[in-house]
Amino acid sequence: MRLPSWFAERPATAPEPDLRVSTLELFFDLVFVFTITQLTALLVAGMETPPPGHPAVGIGESALQVVLVFGVMWWMYAGYVWLLNSVPPVRPARRILVLLGMAGFLVMALAIPSTFMGGGVAFAVGYLLLILVHSALYAQATRAIVRVVPFNLAATALIGVAGFLETPYSYLPWIAALVLLWGSPYFIGQQGFALGAAHVVERHGLLVIVVLGESMLALGIGAKDLPVDLGLGVAGVLALSLAGDFWFRRMLRLPWARVKGVVAVVAPAAALAGLWAGLAELAILVALLVAMLLALHHRTPAPAAPA
């Protein structure tokens, strides 16, 4: 899709050309990845018997729930990557605010399994906290953030409204929120938002490593009640092989120096395409994680019948 002429401009250069990813940002990514693992609960719900009092959910419907939740979460995660690219957490006040934003992600993660079963308001509260912290910090770098805030707040309101609706009606506000967020760049423009190329590339690469590590942790948690036999060993090795192959293709075979040079002069259309590519990449990782958890789930022995 061709972008409006007033949008098609090159991003400004960030004031810190040698900015590196901080340990606080890595901590932030660890909390965000917890939300990714929580998405498996939504997908697995489409393959299990629902709790008493809740309607049955098919695999197609649970996949739709994952797409909706992941879409709005990835939008704000990308927003925080851009934020800390322009406002590095080098001052105590900034670090405290980033920790507060992490609390928003944590609340969202805890609410994800029940988001479409009465927990949607809690998810919206966590999302609102994310947006308020993001806006307050970004205002230190540029006034352009005022063009973004109305879209974010409107999407949060839609998610909050969905929390009071029953499925399938709750999906309509969710879809509207997702379309509003991901369509907003075509109206906001990119003027006033700085971008440090090397920092963005490094941050995304570290996120991939964290997700791969979290998948191994989830594998161990899922296998805690299983006997360590040949089948479990083979499943574990295959899971590690999948993660290792993804890491090899993503981290070793990609010309990082060339990538950083391209990002430094990227056009907005390519920048948006990169965001979608990153979303698809994490979706693949989530699918691998779900496949591993489901394999372990089906190997879990059924509880013994009462005597």
C-alpha positions as CSV (number, residue, x, y, z in Angstrom):
1,M,0.0,0.0,0.0
2,R,1.4,3.4,-1.0
3,L,1.8,5.7,2.0
4,P,0.6,9.4,1.9
5,S,3.2,11.8,0.6
6,W,3.3,13.7,3.9
7,F,4.1,10.5,5.7
8,A,6.9,9.3,3.4
9,E,9.9,10.8,5.1
10,R,13.0,9.4,6.6
11,P,13.2,9.1,10.4
12,A,15.5,11.4,12.3
13,T,18.7,10.2,13.7
14,A,18.7,9.5,17.4
15,P,20.9,11.7,19.5
16,E,22.8,8.8,21.0
17,P,24.5,7.1,18.0
18,D,26.3,4.6,20.2
19,L,23.3,3.7,22.4
20,R,23.3,0.1,23.5
21,V,20.6,-2.0,25.0
22,S,20.6,-1.6,28.8
23,T,20.1,-4.4,31.4
24,L,16.8,-2.7,32.3
25,E,15.6,-3.1,28.8
26,L,16.6,-6.8,28.9
27,F,14.6,-7.1,32.1
28,F,11.7,-5.5,30.4
29,D,11.9,-8.0,27.6
30,L,11.8,-10.9,30.1
31,V,8.5,-9.6,31.5
32,F,7.1,-9.1,28.0
33,V,8.1,-12.7,27.0
34,F,6.0,-13.9,30.0
35,T,3.0,-12.5,28.2
36,I,4.0,-14.5,25.1
37,T,4.0,-17.7,27.1
38,Q,0.7,-16.9,28.6
39,L,-0.8,-16.8,25.1
40,T,-0.4,-20.6,25.0
41,A,-3.2,-20.8,27.7
42,L,-5.6,-19.2,25.2
43,L,-4.7,-21.5,22.4
44,V,-4.7,-24.7,24.5
45,A,-8.2,-23.7,25.8
46,G,-9.5,-24.6,22.4
47,M,-8.4,-28.2,22.8
48,E,-9.6,-28.8,26.3
49,T,-12.9,-29.1,28.2
50,P,-13.9,-25.6,29.4
51,P,-14.3,-24.7,33.1
52,P,-17.8,-25.1,34.6
53,G,-20.0,-22.3,33.5
54,H,-18.0,-21.3,30.5
55,P,-18.9,-22.1,26.9
56,A,-16.7,-24.4,24.8
57,V,-14.1,-22.7,22.6
58,G,-12.9,-24.3,19.4
59,I,-9.4,-24.1,18.1
60,G,-10.2,-21.6,15.5
61,E,-11.8,-19.2,18.1
62,S,-8.9,-19.6,20.5
63,A,-6.5,-18.9,17.6
64,L,-8.4,-15.7,16.9
65,Q,-8.1,-14.7,20.6
66,V,-4.3,-15.2,20.4
67,V,-4.1,-13.0,17.3
68,L,-6.1,-10.2,18.9
69,V,-4.2,-10.2,22.2
70,F,-0.8,-10.6,20.6
71,G,-1.5,-7.8,18.1
72,V,-2.3,-5.2,20.7
73,M,0.6,-6.3,23.0
74,W,3.1,-6.2,20.1
75,W,2.0,-2.7,19.3
76,M,2.9,-1.4,22.7
77,Y,6.1,-3.5,23.0
78,A,7.3,-1.9,19.7
79,G,6.2,1.5,21.2
80,Y,8.5,0.9,24.2
81,V,11.4,-0.1,21.9
82,W,11.0,3.3,20.1
83,L,10.6,5.0,23.4
84,L,13.8,3.7,25.0
85,N,15.6,4.4,21.8
86,S,14.8,8.1,22.2
87,V,14.7,8.3,26.0
88,P,17.4,5.9,27.4
89,P,16.7,4.8,31.0
90,V,19.8,6.5,32.4
91,R,18.1,8.5,35.2
92,P,16.5,7.0,38.3
93,A,13.1,8.6,37.5
94,R,13.1,7.1,34.1
95,R,14.0,3.7,35.4
96,I,11.2,3.8,37.9
97,L,8.7,4.7,35.2
98,V,10.0,1.8,33.0
99,L,9.5,-0.6,36.0
100,L,6.0,0.8,36.3
101,G,5.4,0.0,32.6
102,M,6.7,-3.5,33.3
103,A,4.0,-3.8,35.9
104,G,1.4,-3.0,33.3
105,F,2.7,-5.9,31.1
106,L,2.7,-8.2,34.1
107,V,-0.9,-7.3,34.9
108,M,-1.8,-8.0,31.3
109,A,0.0,-11.3,31.3
110,L,-1.8,-12.5,34.5
111,A,-5.1,-11.5,32.9
112,I,-4.5,-13.2,29.5
113,P,-5.9,-16.7,30.3
114,S,-9.2,-15.2,31.4
115,T,-9.3,-12.2,29.1
116,F,-12.3,-13.5,27.2
117,M,-13.9,-15.1,30.3
118,G,-14.4,-12.0,32.6
119,G,-10.8,-10.8,32.9
120,G,-10.8,-8.3,30.0
121,V,-11.1,-5.3,32.3
122,A,-8.0,-6.3,34.2
123,F,-6.2,-6.6,30.8
124,A,-7.4,-3.1,29.9
125,V,-6.2,-1.6,33.2
126,G,-2.7,-3.0,32.6
127,Y,-2.8,-1.7,29.0
128,L,-3.8,1.7,30.3
129,L,-0.9,1.8,32.7
130,L,1.4,0.9,29.8
131,I,0.1,3.8,27.7
132,L,0.3,6.4,30.5
133,V,3.9,5.5,31.3
134,H,4.8,5.4,27.6
135,S,3.2,8.8,27.0
136,A,4.8,10.5,30.0
137,L,8.3,9.3,29.1
138,Y,8.0,10.0,25.4
139,A,6.9,13.6,26.2
140,Q,10.5,14.2,27.4
141,A,11.8,13.6,23.9
142,T,9.2,14.9,21.5
143,R,5.8,16.6,21.4
144,A,4.9,14.4,18.5
145,I,3.6,11.8,21.0
146,V,0.4,13.8,21.3
147,R,-0.5,12.5,17.9
148,V,-0.2,8.9,19.1
149,V,-1.9,9.1,22.5
150,P,-5.6,9.5,21.3
151,F,-5.3,6.3,19.2
152,N,-3.8,4.4,22.1
153,L,-6.4,5.6,24.6
154,A,-9.3,4.9,22.2
155,A,-8.0,1.3,21.6
156,T,-7.7,0.9,25.4
157,A,-11.3,2.1,25.8
158,L,-12.5,-0.5,23.2
159,I,-10.6,-3.3,25.0
160,G,-12.2,-2.2,28.3
161,V,-15.7,-2.2,26.7
162,A,-15.0,-5.7,25.4
163,G,-14.4,-6.8,29.0
164,F,-18.1,-6.2,29.8
165,L,-19.3,-8.2,26.7
166,E,-19.8,-11.9,26.2
167,T,-18.2,-13.7,23.3
168,P,-18.7,-13.5,20.4
169,Y,-19.8,-9.9,20.8
170,S,-16.6,-9.0,22.6
171,Y,-14.5,-9.7,19.5
172,L,-15.9,-6.7,17.7
173,P,-14.3,-4.1,20.0
174,W,-11.1,-6.1,20.0
175,I,-10.9,-6.2,16.3
176,A,-11.7,-2.5,16.1
177,A,-8.9,-1.8,18.7
178,L,-6.4,-3.8,16.6
179,V,-7.3,-2.1,13.4
180,L,-7.2,1.3,15.1
181,L,-3.7,0.7,16.5
182,W,-2.1,-0.8,13.4
183,G,-3.7,1.7,11.1
184,S,-2.8,4.8,13.1
185,P,0.7,5.2,11.6
186,Y,-0.9,6.2,8.3
187,F,-2.5,9.2,10.1
188,I,0.1,10.0,12.7
189,G,3.2,10.2,10.4
190,Q,6.7,9.8,11.6
191,Q,7.9,13.4,11.9
192,G,9.4,14.0,15.3
193,F,10.2,10.4,16.2
194,A,13.9,9.7,16.3
195,L,15.3,6.2,15.5
196,G,18.7,4.8,16.4
197,A,19.3,1.9,14.0
198,A,21.8,-0.2,15.9
199,H,19.8,-0.1,19.1
200,V,16.6,-1.3,17.4
201,V,18.4,-4.2,15.7
202,E,20.2,-5.2,18.9
203,R,17.0,-5.0,20.9
204,H,15.1,-7.2,18.5
205,G,17.9,-9.8,18.4
206,L,18.0,-10.0,22.2
207,L,14.2,-10.4,22.3
208,V,14.4,-13.5,20.0
209,I,17.0,-15.1,22.3
210,V,14.9,-14.4,25.4
211,V,11.9,-16.0,23.7
212,L,13.9,-19.1,22.7
213,G,15.1,-19.4,26.3
214,E,11.6,-19.0,27.7
215,S,10.4,-21.8,25.4
216,M,13.0,-24.1,26.9
217,L,11.8,-23.1,30.4
218,A,8.2,-23.8,29.4
219,L,9.3,-27.2,28.1
220,G,10.8,-28.0,31.5
221,I,7.7,-26.9,33.4
222,G,5.4,-28.9,31.1
223,A,7.5,-32.0,31.6
224,K,7.7,-31.9,35.4
225,D,5.1,-34.7,36.0
226,L,6.3,-36.9,33.2
227,P,8.7,-39.9,33.5
228,V,12.1,-39.3,32.0
229,D,12.0,-42.0,29.2
230,L,13.2,-42.2,25.7
231,G,10.1,-40.4,24.3
232,L,10.5,-37.4,26.6
233,G,14.2,-37.2,25.8
234,V,13.6,-37.3,22.1
235,A,10.9,-34.7,22.4
236,G,13.2,-32.4,24.4
237,V,16.1,-32.8,22.0
238,L,13.8,-32.1,19.0
239,A,12.4,-29.0,20.7
240,L,16.0,-27.7,21.4
241,S,16.9,-28.5,17.8
242,L,14.0,-26.4,16.5
243,A,15.0,-23.5,18.7
244,G,18.6,-23.9,17.8
245,D,17.9,-24.0,14.1
246,F,15.8,-20.8,14.4
247,W,18.6,-19.1,16.3
248,F,21.2,-20.2,13.7
249,R,19.1,-18.9,10.8
250,R,18.2,-15.7,12.6
251,M,21.4,-14.7,14.4
252,L,24.3,-16.2,12.4
253,R,23.2,-16.2,8.8
254,L,21.7,-12.6,8.8
255,P,24.2,-9.9,7.7
256,W,23.8,-7.7,10.8
257,A,26.1,-4.9,9.6
258,R,24.1,-4.6,6.4
259,V,20.8,-4.7,8.4
260,K,21.9,-1.8,10.6
261,G,22.9,0.2,7.6
262,V,19.5,-0.4,6.0
263,V,17.6,0.5,9.1
264,A,19.5,3.7,9.5
265,V,18.0,5.0,6.2
266,V,14.8,3.0,6.1
267,A,11.7,4.5,4.6
268,P,8.5,4.5,6.8
269,A,6.9,1.9,4.5
270,A,9.8,-0.5,5.1
271,A,9.8,0.3,8.8
272,L,6.1,-0.7,9.1
273,A,6.9,-3.8,7.0
274,G,9.7,-4.6,9.5
275,L,7.2,-4.3,12.4
276,W,4.9,-6.8,10.7
277,A,7.9,-9.1,10.0
278,G,8.9,-9.0,13.6
279,L,5.3,-9.8,14.6
280,A,5.3,-12.8,12.2
281,E,8.6,-14.0,13.6
282,L,7.4,-14.0,17.2
283,A,4.2,-15.7,16.0
284,I,6.3,-18.5,14.7
285,L,8.1,-18.8,18.0
286,V,4.7,-18.9,19.8
287,A,3.6,-21.7,17.5
288,L,6.7,-23.7,18.2
289,L,6.2,-23.2,22.0
290,V,2.5,-24.2,21.7
291,A,3.4,-27.3,19.7
292,M,6.0,-28.4,22.4
293,L,3.5,-27.8,25.2
294,L,0.7,-29.7,23.5
295,A,3.0,-32.6,22.8
296,L,3.9,-32.7,26.5
297,H,0.2,-32.2,27.5
298,H,-0.9,-35.2,25.5
299,R,1.9,-37.3,27.1
300,T,0.7,-36.4,30.6
301,P,-0.8,-39.5,32.3
302,A,-4.4,-39.2,33.1
303,P,-5.3,-39.1,36.9
304,A,-6.1,-42.5,38.4
305,A,-9.8,-43.2,38.9
306,P,-10.9,-43.1,42.6
307,A,-11.2,-46.5,44.2
